[in-house]
Amino acid sequence: MDGEFIKMYIYDIPERASYEIKDLFKNSEDFSKYEYNTPTPEELPTFTLPQVYNLKGGEFAIEDKPMKYKVQVALYTVGGAYSIRIRVPIENIDFQFLARFSFDKNVVKEVDQAAEKIKKKVDAELEKQFSLSTSKMSEVYEFYFINSTKGEALKAGKNVIPGLLIDEPNPQALDPSYIEYVLSKSISYNTDDIFYVGWEGAVLIDRLKNFDYELLVAEIANIQLLKLRVYKAKTSEILKKTSNAVAELDSMGFAGRLFSNKAERLNSELGRFEDDLREMLNRIENTVFSMGEWYLSRLYNLFASAFRLNELKESLIMDSETIEKRKSFVEEIISAKRNDILELVIIFLIIAEIIIEALYLYAK
């Protein structure tokens, strides 16, 4: 059996119209050479492809068997993320060896260390172009390509594949109904291939070795999961922060609110975050629509279901409504403040007019 194992490490970065890491990595991937001929004979609808750079790989051993690996960095300028891919070609091994390889602690450690070294290089290069303030959150995902037919692979690997999908070294110990549920998230294009999607990993069984767009869909779904998690954390933070600020405004009293610009700053912060949140959610929707044909769309839906992306989006939409209500409340405070200032100005003008009139009469 042969194929490929790909481990993706995905990191959130600020979004920009464009940025590059060509100063560090010269060997960029040419997507024009890919022929997307598995799902449909029609041209692939456009969704933004990343800049992919090929780096120097390395080698490790498991059970005295040398395993060479390649390294890629996929930089998503639209979406604000990058992925480090550790790619290990699989040659002449069976499913049992693949399982031992996947869960070998020494191999996991070496792969993690290789990814961390690349991350430091990428971050250092990006920091030359802008202030890099990444989230502490990240996503790690495993992608297995098995060059075989569905029947042959399932006969040999039916006790291994569920564990690869959920990162479980002993899936035989799990409840059969749960295993059935894990394997239910799958899609086939013809009678010989099948693609399983799980929370921790995906397994593609196919005789065609061109799986670049399937890998991209898996990567994009992981990026969206990361973005939703990051914005969920940011939303909780800003709601807590603004809740305290609103309580402080309420305790200031008339004079405090009159001479403070806290409400204006708070309103501006809420507005910027609300715009960023809605823009992020819109980008996710646009990406979904740009999948176009049924195969990629259904494949994306499998990832969305496994990652519960729709539930996260709905939760953030509800949060955005809460932010909108809070913003409206702050705007009411600002409006009341302006009215108070206007009333004070009018009172001052009336007093000034009375004083001027009194001085005029006194002078006569």
Beta strands, then each sheet from edge to edge (+ up, - down):
strand 1: 2-12
strand 2: 51-62
strand 3: 65-76
strand 4: 81-90
strand 5: 138-147
strand 6: 186-187
strand 7: 194-197
strand 8: 201-206
sheet 1: 2+ 3- 4+ 1- 5+ 8+ 7- 6+
end
